[in-house]
Amino acid sequence: MSNENPSEEKQLVRGLSLIDATTIVVGSMIGSGIFIVSAESSRLVGSPGWLLATWLIAGVMTMCGALCLGEVAAMMPRAGGPYVFLSEAYSPGVGFLFGWAQFLVVQTGTIAAVAVAFANFSGVIFPSISGSSFLVSPVIIGNYAFSLSTQQLVAILLIVLLTFVNTRGLKLGKLIQNSFTFTKASALLGLVVLGLFVGWNAGGAAFTSDWWNPTANGWRIEAVQPAASTAGVFAFWLVLGRAMTGPLFAQSAWNNVTFTAGEVENPQRNLPRALFIGCALVVALYILANLAYVVTLPLNEIQNAANNRVGTALMQHIFGPPGAMIMAIAIMISTFGCNNGLILAGARVYYAMARDRLFFSSLATTNKFHVPAVALAAQGVWASLLVLPRTVTYNAGSSEPVFGNVYTQLLEYIVSVELVFGALAVFAVVVLRYRRPEIERPYKAWGYPFAPMIFVVLSIVLVINLAYLAFATSGIGYLIAISGIPVYFLWRSRRNVIE
C-alpha cells in the first residue's frame, strides 16, 4: 500500500533535504519566546531551580512528542501533518478541528505574536516604531481595543513580506529559512557562551537565591496566583504548570515540518531524523540559555526585566547599554526566521484540508512555483488581523486606559488548544498500531509505549491545570476549536452534494 497521494505529488515538489527539514524544525521553534518568557515563569515559581525545571519538563514533552510523531509522519508523508494523522487515527472530523484551530488561532496566532515581537524589538533600534504611536487611535470594546500603531503596522508588513516571499516557490522560502536559522541558532549559542563563561558571577540567581524553596526568596502564592491558593498542598504544583505555558510556547511549532511532509525528500528517513535532531538541538540550547540567565542575573532582575526582556538584561549586564542593541538585532533575526518557517509550513494544512474538500476549494490549488499561494494568502490575511487587537487595563485610581498587546493571551489560547491536539496526534501512534497494523513503518518510535504515555499524561495534567487557573483565556481557545464542529458538518454535507 502506498502512502503517497499521486494527485498531490503532481502539484507539490519534494525539494526539502534533511538539512532543510531540520532548519524548519529549529527555525520554527526559536523565535522570541526564549528571550522573554522566563521572566513570567520565574515570577510564578520564585526560584532558579524551579525555573529550570519548567524548561526541562517542557523539553521532555517535546522530545517524547518528536519521537512519536516521527513514526506516523514516516508512515503517511503527506502535506498537512497532524491533520492527516488525526483523520486517519480517529475521524476526518477530528482532523478538521485541528486544521480549523490552526487557521483561527494556533498557527495564525503564533505568526501574529512573533510578528509583534519582531516589531517590538525593532523599536529598540527605531524609536518611531512604538505601540503607543498610533496611526489609527484605539477603539475600545470592553477589555479589548482595536488600533493601528507603527508597531502593529511593522508586524503586519512582516507577515505580508514573508507571505509574498513564500509564494515565489519552495527554493526561495527554504533559502531564507536556512540562512536565518543558522544565524539565529549561532546567536543563541553565543548568548549561552557569554552567559556561562563571561557573565557568570556570584551575584546571579543560582548563587544568591534558594534553588528549591521559593518562600525563602520572598515568594508568596497569594501574590503570584491567588486562584491556586485554594488548592492547599497542590497549590505550588498548579502554579508550576501555569509557569510552563511560556516554555511550551517557546518550544511549540516543532511539528511544523510534518505539515510540509509532501515536499520532503525521502520522507520515510528524513522526517524522523529532522524531528529528533532539530528538537534535541533546540531543547539543549533553551536549557543552557536559562542556566546562563540564572548564573548571570539576580533572581529579581530576571523577574523584573524591562518588558520581560531577560535576554536583553543578560546582554546589558555583560556589555552595558550596547548590549540592548545587540540583543534587539539578534531577536529581530530570530523572529524573522521563525515567522518564515511558520508561514511556509502552516499553509500546507489548509491546502490539505481543501484537497479533501473540507475547506475553500481555491486553497487546494498551487501556483506556477508549485506552492499553495492562495492558502498562504488566506493565512497571511487572518494573521494580520490578529495583530490589531489590544488589551485594555486601568491603573489604580486612574481612568486613563493602558493598552497592551495580546501576546500573553495568545500564548494561553494557543498552548491550551495545542496541548489537546498534540496529545491526540502523539497518541495516534498507539491507535494506528492497533487500527492499521498493515501499514509499513519505516521508523518505529523510540521509547514506545513510554514516550507517548509521558507526553499524553503531562498534556492532560497541564490542560486541567490551565482550565483551573486561566479558564477565561484557555476556555476561549477551546471555544474557537469547538466552533469548527458545525462548520465541519456544513463542509461535509456540501462535499456529499458535489459527489
C-alpha positions as CSV (number, residue, x, y, z in Angstrom):
1,M,0.0,0.0,0.0
2,S,1.4,3.4,-1.0
3,N,1.4,6.2,1.5
4,E,1.8,8.8,-1.3
5,N,-1.0,10.9,-2.7
6,P,-0.5,10.8,-6.5
7,S,-2.6,13.9,-7.3
8,E,-0.8,15.8,-4.6
9,E,2.6,14.8,-5.9
10,K,1.8,16.4,-9.3
11,Q,1.5,19.8,-7.6
12,L,3.9,19.8,-4.7
13,V,7.6,19.3,-5.3
14,R,9.8,17.2,-3.0
15,G,12.6,19.8,-2.7
16,L,13.4,19.7,1.1
17,S,16.5,17.8,2.1
18,L,17.3,16.6,5.6
19,I,19.1,19.9,6.4
20,D,16.2,21.9,5.0
21,A,13.7,19.9,7.1
22,T,15.8,20.3,10.2
23,T,16.1,24.0,9.8
24,I,12.3,24.2,9.6
25,V,12.1,22.4,12.9
26,V,14.8,24.6,14.5
27,G,13.7,27.8,12.8
28,S,10.0,27.4,13.7
29,M,10.9,26.8,17.3
30,I,13.4,29.5,18.0
31,G,11.6,32.8,18.0
32,S,11.2,35.4,20.7
33,G,10.0,33.2,23.5
34,I,13.4,32.1,24.8
35,F,14.4,35.7,25.3
36,I,11.2,36.8,27.0
37,V,9.0,34.1,28.7
38,S,11.4,33.2,31.5
39,A,10.5,36.5,33.3
40,E,6.9,35.4,33.8
41,S,7.9,31.8,34.6
42,S,10.4,32.9,37.2
43,R,7.8,35.2,38.8
44,L,5.4,32.3,39.1
45,V,7.8,29.7,40.5
46,G,10.0,32.0,42.5
47,S,13.4,30.2,42.4
48,P,16.1,29.4,39.8
49,G,15.8,25.6,40.3
50,W,12.1,25.5,39.5
51,L,12.6,27.9,36.6
52,L,15.0,25.4,35.0
53,A,12.6,22.6,35.9
54,T,9.8,24.2,33.8
55,W,12.1,24.2,30.8
56,L,13.3,20.7,31.4
57,I,9.8,19.2,31.7
58,A,8.7,21.1,28.6
59,G,11.8,19.7,26.9
60,V,11.0,16.1,27.9
61,M,7.5,16.6,26.5
62,T,8.9,18.0,23.2
63,M,11.3,15.1,22.8
64,C,8.7,12.5,23.5
65,G,6.4,14.1,21.0
66,A,9.1,14.3,18.4
67,L,10.0,10.6,18.8
68,C,6.3,9.6,18.4
69,L,5.3,11.9,15.6
70,G,8.3,10.7,13.6
71,E,6.7,7.3,13.3
72,V,3.3,8.5,11.9
73,A,5.0,11.1,9.7
74,A,7.2,8.4,8.1
75,M,4.1,6.2,7.6
76,M,2.0,9.0,5.9
77,P,4.3,11.6,4.5
78,R,1.7,13.9,3.0
79,A,1.0,17.6,3.3
80,G,-0.9,18.6,6.4
81,G,0.9,16.6,9.0
82,P,-1.3,16.1,12.1
83,Y,-4.4,16.9,10.0
84,V,-3.7,13.6,8.1
85,F,-2.7,11.6,11.2
86,L,-5.7,12.7,13.2
87,S,-8.1,12.0,10.3
88,E,-6.6,8.5,9.9
89,A,-6.4,7.6,13.6
90,Y,-9.8,9.0,14.8
91,S,-12.0,10.5,12.1
92,P,-11.9,13.2,9.4
93,G,-13.9,15.4,11.9
94,V,-11.0,15.4,14.4
95,G,-8.5,16.2,11.7
96,F,-10.7,19.1,10.5
97,L,-11.0,20.6,14.0
98,F,-7.2,20.5,14.2
99,G,-6.9,22.4,10.9
100,W,-9.7,24.8,11.9
101,A,-7.9,25.6,15.2
102,Q,-4.6,26.0,13.4
103,F,-6.2,28.6,11.0
104,L,-8.2,30.5,13.5
105,V,-5.8,30.8,16.4
106,V,-2.9,28.3,16.8
107,Q,-0.7,28.8,13.7
108,T,-2.0,32.3,12.7
109,G,-2.0,33.4,16.4
110,T,1.6,32.3,16.7
111,I,2.5,34.1,13.5
112,A,0.9,37.3,14.9
113,A,2.6,37.0,18.3
114,V,6.0,36.5,16.7
115,A,5.4,39.4,14.3
116,V,4.5,41.7,17.2
117,A,7.7,40.6,19.0
118,F,9.7,41.4,15.9
119,A,8.2,44.9,15.7
120,N,8.6,45.4,19.5
121,F,12.4,44.8,19.3
122,S,12.6,46.9,16.1
123,G,11.5,49.8,18.3
124,V,14.8,49.5,20.3
125,I,16.7,50.5,17.1
126,F,14.0,52.7,15.6
127,P,12.1,54.6,18.4
128,S,9.4,55.7,16.0
129,I,8.2,52.1,15.9
130,S,6.1,52.1,19.1
131,G,3.0,50.5,20.4
132,S,1.8,53.9,21.6
133,S,2.5,55.8,18.3
134,F,-1.0,55.4,16.7
135,L,-1.9,55.7,13.1
136,V,-5.4,54.8,14.0
137,S,-6.4,55.5,17.6
138,P,-7.7,52.6,19.7
139,V,-11.4,51.8,19.6
140,I,-12.3,50.3,23.0
141,I,-14.7,47.4,23.2
142,G,-14.9,46.0,26.7
143,N,-11.5,44.8,27.9
144,Y,-10.1,44.9,24.3
145,A,-9.4,47.6,21.8
146,F,-8.6,47.7,18.1
147,S,-5.9,50.1,16.8
148,L,-3.1,50.5,14.3
149,S,0.2,51.7,15.8
150,T,3.5,51.9,14.0
151,Q,4.5,48.7,15.9
152,Q,1.4,46.9,14.6
153,L,2.0,48.2,11.1
154,V,5.5,46.8,11.1
155,A,4.2,43.4,12.3
156,I,1.7,43.3,9.5
157,L,4.2,44.3,6.9
158,L,6.5,41.5,8.1
159,I,3.7,39.0,7.6
160,V,2.9,40.4,4.2
161,L,6.5,40.3,3.1
162,L,7.2,36.7,4.2
163,T,3.9,35.5,2.8
164,F,4.8,37.0,-0.6
165,V,8.3,35.5,-0.5
166,N,6.9,32.1,0.1
167,T,4.5,32.3,-2.8
168,R,7.6,32.6,-5.0
169,G,8.5,29.0,-4.6
170,L,9.9,26.5,-2.1
171,K,13.5,27.2,-3.2
172,L,13.4,30.8,-2.1
173,G,11.5,30.1,1.1
174,K,13.9,27.4,2.2
175,L,16.9,29.7,1.3
176,I,15.6,32.3,3.7
177,Q,14.8,29.6,6.3
178,N,18.2,28.1,6.2
179,S,20.1,31.4,6.3
180,F,18.2,32.8,9.2
181,T,18.1,29.6,11.2
182,F,21.9,29.1,11.1
183,T,22.3,32.8,12.0
184,K,19.9,32.8,15.0
185,A,21.0,29.4,16.3
186,S,24.6,30.7,16.3
187,A,23.4,33.9,18.1
188,L,21.6,31.9,20.7
189,L,24.6,29.7,21.2
190,G,26.7,32.9,21.5
191,L,24.3,34.2,24.3
192,V,24.8,30.8,26.1
193,V,28.6,31.0,25.9
194,L,28.6,34.7,27.0
195,G,26.4,33.9,30.0
196,L,28.2,30.8,31.1
197,F,31.8,32.0,30.6
198,V,31.7,35.8,30.7
199,G,28.6,36.8,32.7
200,W,28.8,34.1,35.3
201,N,29.1,35.8,38.7
202,A,28.4,35.3,42.4
203,G,25.6,37.7,42.3
204,G,23.5,35.5,39.9
205,A,20.2,33.9,41.0
206,A,21.9,30.5,41.3
207,F,24.2,31.8,44.0
208,T,22.1,34.3,45.9
209,S,18.7,32.5,45.9
210,D,17.3,29.3,47.4
211,W,17.1,26.9,44.5
212,W,14.1,24.9,45.6
213,N,12.4,27.0,48.3
214,P,10.6,29.9,46.7
215,T,9.3,31.3,50.0
216,A,12.9,31.8,51.1
217,N,13.2,34.2,48.1
218,G,10.2,36.2,49.2
219,W,7.7,34.4,47.0
220,R,4.0,34.2,48.1
221,I,1.4,32.2,46.2
222,E,-1.3,34.8,47.1
223,A,0.7,37.4,45.2
224,V,1.6,35.4,42.1
225,Q,-1.5,33.2,41.6
226,P,-4.4,33.9,44.1
227,A,-6.6,31.3,42.4
228,A,-4.2,28.5,43.2
229,S,-4.1,29.3,46.9
230,T,-7.4,27.4,47.4
231,A,-5.8,24.1,46.3
232,G,-3.8,23.6,49.5
233,V,-0.9,21.2,49.2
234,F,-1.3,21.1,45.4
235,A,-1.2,24.9,45.1
236,F,2.5,25.1,44.1
237,W,2.2,22.3,41.5
238,L,-0.7,24.2,39.9
239,V,1.5,27.3,39.6
240,L,4.4,25.2,38.3
241,G,2.0,24.0,35.5
242,R,1.0,27.6,34.7
243,A,4.6,28.6,34.6
244,M,5.2,26.0,31.8
245,T,2.9,28.0,29.5
246,G,5.9,30.1,28.3
247,P,8.4,27.3,27.9
248,L,5.8,25.2,26.0
249,F,5.0,28.1,23.7
250,A,8.7,28.7,23.1
251,Q,9.1,25.1,22.2
252,S,5.9,24.9,20.1
253,A,5.9,24.5,16.3
254,W,8.4,21.6,16.5
255,N,5.8,19.6,14.5
256,N,5.6,22.1,11.7
257,V,8.0,20.1,9.5
258,T,5.3,17.4,9.3
259,F,3.0,20.0,7.6
260,T,5.4,20.0,4.7
261,A,5.8,16.2,4.5
262,G,4.6,16.3,0.9
263,E,7.7,18.3,0.0
264,V,10.4,16.4,2.0
265,E,12.8,14.2,0.0
266,N,12.9,10.6,1.2
267,P,10.4,11.4,4.0
268,Q,10.5,7.9,5.5
269,R,14.1,8.6,6.5
270,N,14.4,12.4,6.8
271,L,11.2,13.3,8.7
272,P,12.0,11.3,11.9
273,R,15.7,12.4,11.8
274,A,14.8,16.1,11.3
275,L,12.3,16.0,14.2
276,F,14.8,14.3,16.5
277,I,17.9,16.4,15.6
278,G,16.0,19.7,15.5
279,C,14.2,19.2,18.8
280,A,17.2,17.9,20.6
281,L,19.3,20.9,19.5
282,V,16.7,23.5,20.5
283,V,15.8,21.8,23.8
284,A,19.5,21.7,24.8
285,L,20.0,25.4,23.7
286,Y,17.0,26.5,25.7
287,I,18.0,24.8,28.9
288,L,21.5,26.2,28.6
289,A,20.2,29.7,27.9
290,N,18.2,29.6,31.1
291,L,21.2,28.3,33.0
292,A,23.0,31.3,31.6
293,Y,20.3,33.6,32.9
294,V,20.4,32.3,36.4
295,V,24.2,32.3,36.8
296,T,24.5,35.8,35.4
297,L,21.5,37.7,36.8
298,P,20.0,38.0,40.3
299,L,16.5,36.5,40.5
300,N,14.8,39.8,40.9
301,E,16.4,41.1,37.7
302,I,15.1,38.0,35.8
303,Q,11.6,38.5,37.3
304,N,11.5,42.3,36.7
305,A,13.3,42.5,33.4
306,A,12.0,45.5,31.4
307,N,9.2,44.4,29.2
308,N,10.2,40.8,30.2
309,R,13.3,41.0,28.0
310,V,15.5,38.6,30.0
311,G,17.9,38.1,27.1
312,T,18.4,41.8,26.8
313,A,19.0,42.1,30.6
314,L,21.8,39.5,30.3
315,M,23.5,41.3,27.4
316,Q,23.3,44.6,29.2
317,H,24.8,43.0,32.3
318,I,27.8,42.0,30.1
319,F,28.1,44.8,27.6
320,G,26.3,47.7,29.2
321,P,23.9,49.8,27.1
322,P,25.2,48.5,23.8
323,G,24.0,45.0,24.9
324,A,20.4,46.1,24.4
325,M,21.1,47.0,20.8
326,I,22.9,43.7,20.2
327,M,20.1,41.7,21.7
328,A,17.4,43.6,19.7
329,I,19.2,42.8,16.4
330,A,19.6,39.1,17.4
331,I,15.9,38.8,18.3
332,M,14.8,40.6,15.1
333,I,16.8,38.0,13.1
334,S,15.3,35.2,15.3
335,T,11.7,36.3,14.9
336,F,12.1,37.0,11.2
337,G,13.4,33.4,10.6
338,C,10.8,31.9,12.9
339,N,7.9,33.6,11.1
340,N,9.2,32.5,7.8
341,G,9.1,28.8,8.9
342,L,5.6,29.2,10.5
343,I,4.2,30.8,7.3
344,L,5.9,28.3,5.0
345,A,4.6,25.3,6.9
346,G,1.1,26.5,8.1
347,A,-0.4,27.0,4.7
348,R,0.1,23.3,3.9
349,V,-2.5,22.3,6.4
350,Y,-5.3,24.4,4.8
351,Y,-4.1,23.1,1.4
352,A,-4.6,19.5,2.6
353,M,-8.0,20.3,4.1
354,A,-9.1,21.9,0.8
355,R,-7.9,19.0,-1.2
356,D,-10.2,16.8,0.9
357,R,-13.0,19.3,0.1
358,L,-13.3,20.3,3.7
359,F,-12.2,23.9,3.1
360,F,-12.5,26.5,0.4
361,S,-11.6,24.9,-2.9
362,S,-9.3,27.7,-4.0
363,L,-7.0,26.8,-1.2
364,A,-6.4,23.4,-2.8
365,T,-4.5,25.0,-5.8
366,T,-0.9,25.6,-6.3
367,N,0.7,28.3,-8.5
368,K,3.3,28.1,-11.2
369,F,6.0,27.8,-8.5
370,H,4.3,24.6,-7.1
371,V,3.3,26.2,-3.7
372,P,-0.2,26.8,-2.3
373,A,-0.3,30.5,-2.9
374,V,-4.0,31.0,-2.1
375,A,-3.6,29.2,1.2
376,L,-0.6,31.3,2.0
377,A,-2.5,34.5,1.3
378,A,-5.5,33.4,3.4
379,Q,-3.3,32.6,6.3
380,G,-1.5,35.9,5.9
381,V,-4.7,38.0,5.9
382,W,-6.1,36.4,9.0
383,A,-2.7,36.5,10.9
384,S,-2.5,40.2,10.1
385,L,-6.0,40.8,11.5
386,L,-4.9,39.1,14.7
387,V,-2.2,41.8,15.2
388,L,-4.9,44.5,15.6
389,P,-6.5,43.7,19.0
390,R,-5.0,45.3,22.1
391,T,-5.7,44.6,25.8
392,V,-7.1,47.4,27.9
393,T,-6.3,47.9,31.6
394,Y,-6.5,50.7,34.0
395,N,-4.1,51.7,36.7
396,A,-5.5,52.1,40.2
397,G,-7.1,55.4,40.7
398,S,-6.8,56.3,37.0
399,S,-9.4,56.4,34.3
400,E,-6.7,56.5,31.6
401,P,-6.6,53.3,29.6
402,V,-3.3,51.4,29.3
403,F,-3.0,49.5,26.0
404,G,-1.1,46.3,25.9
405,N,-0.9,43.6,23.2
406,V,-2.5,40.2,23.2
407,Y,0.9,38.3,23.3
408,T,0.2,36.7,26.7
409,Q,-3.4,35.9,25.9
410,L,-2.4,34.4,22.6
411,L,0.0,32.2,24.4
412,E,-2.7,30.8,26.6
413,Y,-5.2,30.4,23.8
414,I,-2.5,28.6,21.7
415,V,-0.9,26.4,24.4
416,S,-4.2,25.0,25.7
417,V,-5.6,24.1,22.3
418,E,-2.2,22.8,21.1
419,L,-1.8,20.5,24.1
420,V,-5.1,18.8,23.3
421,F,-4.4,18.2,19.6
422,G,-0.8,17.5,20.4
423,A,-1.8,14.7,22.8
424,L,-4.2,13.3,20.2
425,A,-1.6,13.4,17.5
426,V,1.0,11.6,19.7
427,F,-1.5,9.1,20.9
428,A,-2.3,8.4,17.2
429,V,0.9,6.3,17.3
430,V,-0.8,3.9,19.7
431,V,-4.1,4.0,17.9
432,L,-2.7,3.3,14.5
433,R,-0.6,0.4,15.7
434,Y,-3.9,-1.3,16.6
435,R,-6.1,0.0,13.8
436,R,-3.7,-0.1,10.9
437,P,-1.0,-2.7,11.7
438,E,-0.6,-3.5,8.0
439,I,0.9,-0.1,7.1
440,E,4.6,-0.2,6.6
441,R,6.5,1.6,9.4
442,P,10.0,2.7,8.1
443,Y,10.7,4.0,11.6
444,K,9.2,2.9,14.9
445,A,9.1,5.3,17.8
446,W,11.9,5.0,20.3
447,G,10.8,4.5,23.9
448,Y,7.3,3.2,22.9
449,P,5.0,2.9,24.7
450,F,6.5,5.1,27.4
451,A,7.2,8.1,25.2
452,P,3.6,8.6,24.1
453,M,2.3,7.9,27.6
454,I,4.6,10.6,29.1
455,F,3.5,13.1,26.6
456,V,-0.2,12.4,26.9
457,V,-0.3,12.2,30.7
458,L,1.7,15.5,31.1
459,S,-0.6,17.2,28.5
460,I,-3.7,16.1,30.3
461,V,-2.4,17.4,33.6
462,L,-1.5,20.8,32.0
463,V,-4.8,21.1,30.2
464,I,-6.7,20.6,33.5
465,N,-4.3,23.0,35.3
466,L,-4.8,25.8,32.7
467,A,-8.5,25.3,32.8
468,Y,-8.5,25.8,36.5
469,L,-6.1,28.8,36.7
470,A,-6.8,30.5,33.4
471,F,-10.3,29.5,32.4
472,A,-11.1,32.8,30.6
473,T,-8.2,32.6,28.2
474,S,-7.9,28.8,27.8
475,G,-11.7,28.5,27.6
476,I,-11.7,30.9,24.6
477,G,-9.2,28.7,22.9
478,Y,-11.4,25.6,23.3
479,L,-14.4,27.5,22.1
480,I,-12.6,28.5,19.0
481,A,-11.7,24.9,18.3
482,I,-15.2,23.6,19.1
483,S,-16.8,26.2,16.8
484,G,-15.4,24.1,13.9
485,I,-17.9,21.3,14.6
486,P,-20.9,22.9,12.8
487,V,-18.5,24.1,10.1
488,Y,-17.2,20.6,9.6
489,F,-20.7,19.2,9.1
490,L,-21.5,22.1,6.7
491,W,-18.4,21.3,4.6
492,R,-19.1,17.6,4.7
493,S,-22.7,17.9,3.5
494,R,-21.5,20.3,0.8
495,R,-18.9,17.7,-0.3
496,N,-21.5,14.9,-0.3
497,V,-23.8,17.0,-2.5
498,I,-21.0,17.6,-5.0
499,E,-20.1,13.9,-5.0
